[in-house]
């Protein structure tokens, strides 16, 4: 490595072993490393490993900034920040670091060092700068002047204070001036607006990825120091990817509007020839069996590393394997995501009553390996349990913005706001007022008899947007009158009354007795460990709360409220399994036939390794099939029954019902719910919903029912982008074509059966190569089920259907949905479909 321009090969390393090798090499060599992986996903997995194995500040991630070439509005600000951070670090010539990147990120050129220095404003405490000068520079850098800074590329000026969010930092900076002298510099929190940490100097960097700028750009490989050691995976693929991307960029460039002058592709992007030329001057390690350069024998490093064996969740196989490895002189390590997982292994091995030779490490590696040279077996918990392993990428500034800030920006003059001390007033906008000769920004509020209150922006926490009955204006009192005080007093006593009634209600519930479940068995632990995704924090707390309810003597009545796709069904499956494990039966009530079918599939898939029988009832079943299901239920041969409203029929007799799960509770009428009461005397009830109706929510908030909220989105899930548009054939064509091109699928919701075929015909005309199917409630049961199954399995690209797909239909491959005539739907429907 110390030799320059040597081309070497590193063979045989797989999984996290490669991360260990890179970390060890970096620790021994005081040289910068650039590691180029094939895709963003592989890069992110190794990045996470290296962040665990090396000091955090030594590892940097260099992502691509665009979704598609020239789509400037599609820039990802977080990625621009990360790219700027890397360039800034190289430029400041601080300690060596490991830069992890991937093919597409290297494709984009960057500003040359000279240009970056020219476009960087450095500010230190004690500098003499006029506010006007800073203002002009920021406008030149194309920063946007706003009232409150919330994301990179924004700044605000209030009196002698400038808030600025540079593209080189995770947090915005606040610069305080005394006359023309910089008095202090500190970072601050976007949400609370409170200062975090003082600094003596900082740099303001503009959006270096702006494709309209005409500064000179160079390839990233020409930017990094010459003593950098480059590790690459599949170099021929890098050249091929670059070739394809460059062709795409050329096509996109031709389609651009001529009214705006863009840089041509050669100035913005690298070609494969650029890469071949630039790579010549570096020491290179090609990872893998295929190489681009002819490597001399003495420059080939080969290791004997094998993948982690597959155990298919059979712990007996795992125990035998670990003991066998130990007998052969191996050291066994099981790397766990957290201490709880490590304890889980201990419990499972104890259940099997076996002596197992292993050590646990709390180290969340992405892939296990067996190193035969060093006699080390390093297994990961997620591969043993066959779980999905997520990567974590830094998303610095994307914190939740303070509601007050966001609302202040969205408040219109004339909106009602409530001040905690003075009551309800009207918002009069942001005004500048003079306080002891200093200009300060304040919020103007109007009260009764034309009274005006100016509220300093430092007292934002005292006001909230007024929420009251729609269409009814609230009463506005004079400033200083006793009316608001009296109203607050009345409300306090009313709250006390509600609390008193609540305590009475609680006491009543405490007296009821239900079935008390045993603590978790080994099978329960095994089921939870076999979940292919990592539990979100809210799933963990909800599951714990449900189990605590089931293990108490009191019958459970819990509402689990969580957005669509946030993992409510998994929580329900665990509760259902606990009931079956304790010899009880479970009823799962769902609103639609399709959802009954989907749940039967999901429950069956999750519980197939366990001794649990599952049946489902819906209108598509024949009378004979229904009779057989009900007989099994009555005899106790069926553990879990999933069904629509039919579950509340008199003919449905359970042998020993222990748990009732109501999914999409907002879809059921009061009549069905009253019938349920006869079904659920002293039975545990778990209700799941994404959009609770006010009555249910009120019960939960009053604590007449317990409430668990799942607000954390699953890892690596992108937020949904919603657009309200007029019917446009161009947009429909482009979106469907783009989705098919990336092997995705599309829903097209049209809620009128009479002309649904015409709509499907229009789509077929726009996208002739798309495979299209039509689904609605009037189709024969078996056909509809088969249609849904085919769509889930990707047999066709576009499903044109009515809202029958609305509740809980799970097609992970469908990334785009069109909702035709959206104005005809309610909010709950739109939210569910979205």
CORRARA-V150292 format. One record per helix or strand of 3 or more residues. SS is the DSSP state (hx for helix, st for strand). FROM is the first residue (numbers start at 1). TO is the last residue. If there is no record, write none. Layout:
SS&FROM&TO + SS&FROM&TO
This chain:
st&7&11 + hx&16&28 + st&33&37 + hx&40&53 + hx&56&58 + st&59&62 + hx&72&74 + hx&77&91 + st&98&102 + hx&103&107 + hx&113&118 + st&120&124 + hx&131&140 + st&154&158 + st&161&164 + st&172&178 + st&181&188 + st&195&199 + st&201&205 + hx&220&223 + st&229&233 + hx&235&254 + hx&265&268 + hx&272&279 + st&283&287 + hx&297&299 + st&300&302 + st&305&307 + hx&315&327 + st&331&336 + hx&339&351 + st&359&362 + st&369&371 + st&376&380 + hx&381&384 + hx&403&410 + st&416&419 + st&423&435 + st&438&446 + hx&448&450 + st&452&456 + hx&457&462 + st&463&465 + hx&483&511 + hx&522&529 + hx&537&551 + st&557&562 + hx&568&581 + st&585&589 + hx&593&606 + st&614&617 + hx&623&635 + st&640&643 + hx&645&648 + st&657&663 + hx&665&667 + hx&670&679 + st&684&689 + hx&694&701 + st&706&710 + hx&729&741 + st&745&749 + hx&756&766 + st&772&775 + hx&781&792 + st&798&801 + hx&803&805 + st&814&819 + hx&822&824 + hx&827&833
